[in-house]
């Protein structure tokens, strides 16, 4: 006889973990972008060493790609959260149907 598999939205799909992971990474990258852009206001083009590299990095397209990637991660986390929320609601409905004895 085939064993039935019961999936729980809370434990099997890991949508809650991926939601938190993508949200944290997105916020971290957005904070790095804002940190780099605010540091540029305090340093000049004539700086030397690390500050010169930071100035060049903020004026290149790489810093904007960090911002774009962070916004993509935040949008992905919103989509995963909606998916997680729907799975939790579906899990509650399935539990209610299993526990309801009026249907039998």
MODA-V950235 format. One record per pair of residues at least 12 apart in sequence whose C-alpha atoms are under 7 Angstrom apart, sorted by the first residue. I is the first residue (numbers start at 0). J is the second residue. If there is no record, write none. Layout:
I_J ; I_J
This chain:
7_90 ; 8_86 ; 8_87 ; 8_90 ; 9_87 ; 14_79 ; 14_83 ; 15_83 ; 18_76 ; 18_79 ; 18_80 ; 21_72 ; 21_73 ; 21_76 ; 22_72 ; 22_73 ; 22_76 ; 25_69 ; 25_70 ; 25_72 ; 25_73 ; 26_69 ; 28_65 ; 28_66 ; 28_69 ; 29_66 ; 29_69 ; 32_62 ; 32_65 ; 32_66 ; 35_57 ; 36_57 ; 39_54
